[in-house]
């Protein structure tokens, strides 16, 4: 289980990093928490995390995903992997980060080490990075790689949901 960091100062843990925009970094107190998942292409990991979060909490949280350099399509193996557990990426497509969305969400979660998201002035929430164990580094590829990434993301999404005070719907 990952310990998420609540400090207002940039902090580094062994597998998660949290940043805020200074005094504006306090968590927003909206009735419905909001999360933006980000990766580079917004075709795989961030889309998986968003689909898993929506599956976990339904409409109890506002869930978005975006990429720092969006690709042209979703990763089919990523989509198939979340479908196996009842989540869906249907209707989604890679998209860039909307600066206003970045400014107003309660949490920005950067999935993986490749993407970089810097705090912006007036940011309501904080930025944290989820560093995943990469199955391909152990020779695991294809569908099984995606399942292992999905399972790591599921664990982190559940912890984030609990931290944000959002009860699971299933």
C-alpha positions in Angstrom: 0.0 0.0 0.0 1.3 3.5 -0.8 1.5 6.1 1.9 0.3 9.3 0.3 2.0 12.5 1.4 0.0 15.4 2.9 2.7 17.9 3.4 2.4 21.4 1.9 6.1 21.4 1.0 7.4 19.4 -1.9 8.2 16.0 -0.4 9.6 12.8 -1.7 8.8 9.3 -0.5 10.2 6.0 -1.9 7.5 5.7 -4.5 5.3 8.8 -4.4 6.0 12.5 -4.6 3.6 15.3 -3.6 3.9 19.0 -4.6 1.7 22.0 -4.0 1.6 25.6 -5.2 2.6 27.1 -1.9 -0.1 28.8 0.2 -2.7 28.0 -2.4 -1.9 24.3 -1.9 -4.5 23.5 0.7 -7.1 20.9 -0.3 -10.3 22.4 -1.7 -13.3 21.7 0.4 -15.8 21.0 -2.4 -18.7 18.6 -1.7 -17.5 16.4 -4.6 -13.7 15.8 -4.7 -12.0 16.2 -8.0 -9.0 14.3 -9.4 -7.0 14.7 -12.6 -4.9 11.7 -13.6 -2.0 12.6 -16.0 0.6 10.6 -18.0 2.4 11.5 -21.2 0.2 10.2 -24.0 -3.1 9.9 -22.0 -3.7 6.7 -23.8 -2.9 4.1 -21.2 -2.0 4.5 -17.5 -3.8 7.8 -16.8 -6.9 6.6 -18.6 -6.8 3.3 -16.7 -6.5 5.1 -13.4 -9.5 7.4 -14.3 -11.6 4.4 -15.4 -10.8 2.5 -12.2 -11.6 5.6 -10.1 -15.0 6.1 -11.8 -15.7 2.4 -11.3 -14.7 2.5 -7.7 -16.6 5.6 -6.6 -19.2 6.4 -9.4 -20.3 10.0 -9.3 -19.0 10.6 -5.8 -15.9 12.1 -7.3 -15.2 14.2 -10.4 -12.6 12.2 -12.4 -10.6 13.5 -15.3 -7.5 12.4 -17.3 -5.1 14.2 -19.6 -1.6 13.9 -21.1 1.4 16.2 -21.3 1.9 15.2 -24.9 -1.4 13.4 -25.9 -1.2 10.5 -28.4 -3.7 9.7 -31.1 -5.6 6.8 -29.5 -6.2 4.8 -26.4 -4.1 1.7 -25.8 -6.3 -1.3 -26.6 -4.6 -3.5 -24.0 -5.2 -0.9 -21.3 -8.9 -0.7 -22.2 -9.3 -4.4 -22.3 -7.5 -4.8 -18.9 -9.9 -2.4 -17.1 -12.9 -4.0 -18.8 -11.9 -7.3 -17.2 -12.7 -5.8 -13.8 -15.9 -4.0 -14.9 -14.4 -0.5 -15.5 -14.6 1.2 -18.9 -12.6 3.7 -20.9 -15.5 3.9 -23.4 -16.0 7.3 -24.9 -12.6 8.5 -23.7 -9.8 9.8 -25.9 -6.3 11.3 -25.4 -6.5 15.0 -24.5 -4.1 17.7 -23.3 -4.1 19.2 -19.8 -6.7 22.0 -19.4 -5.0 24.7 -17.4 -8.2 25.7 -15.7 -8.9 22.1 -14.7 -5.4 21.8 -13.4 -6.0 24.9 -11.3 -9.3 23.8 -9.7 -9.0 20.0 -9.0 -8.4 18.8 -5.5 -5.7 16.3 -6.6 -3.5 15.9 -9.7 -2.0 12.4 -9.9 0.9 12.0 -12.3 1.0 8.3 -13.2 4.6 7.2 -13.9 7.9 9.0 -14.0 7.9 10.2 -17.6 5.3 13.0 -17.3 6.0 16.2 -15.4 3.3 18.6 -14.1 4.3 21.7 -12.3 2.1 23.6 -9.8 0.4 26.7 -11.2 -0.5 29.8 -9.3 -3.9 29.6 -7.6 -3.9 25.8 -7.6 -6.7 24.4 -5.3 -5.1 21.0 -4.7 -1.8 19.3 -4.9 0.2 17.2 -7.3 1.5 13.7 -6.4 3.3 11.1 -8.5 2.6 7.4 -8.5 5.6 5.5 -9.5 4.5 2.0 -10.6 6.6 -1.1 -10.7 7.0 -1.7 -14.4 6.3 -5.4 -15.2 8.2 -5.2 -18.5 11.4 -4.8 -16.5 10.8 -8.4 -15.2 10.1 -9.6 -18.7 6.3 -9.4 -18.4 4.6 -8.1 -21.6 1.3 -7.8 -23.3 -2.0 -8.5 -21.6 -0.3 -9.7 -18.4 1.7 -6.5 -18.1 -1.5 -4.5 -18.4 -3.2 -6.6 -15.7 -0.3 -6.1 -13.3 -0.3 -2.3 -14.0 -4.1 -2.3 -13.6 -3.9 -4.1 -10.2 -1.3 -1.6 -8.9 -3.5 1.3 -10.1 -6.6 -0.3 -8.4 -4.8 -0.5 -5.1 -3.7 3.2 -5.4 -7.1 4.4 -6.5 -8.7 2.7 -3.5 -6.2 4.4 -1.1 -6.8 7.8 -2.8 -10.6 7.3 -2.6 -10.3 6.6 1.1 -8.0 9.6 1.6 -10.5 11.9 -0.1 -13.3 10.5 2.0 -15.1 8.9 -1.0 -16.9 5.6 -0.2 -16.7 2.9 -2.9 -20.0 2.3 -4.7 -19.5 -1.4 -5.3 
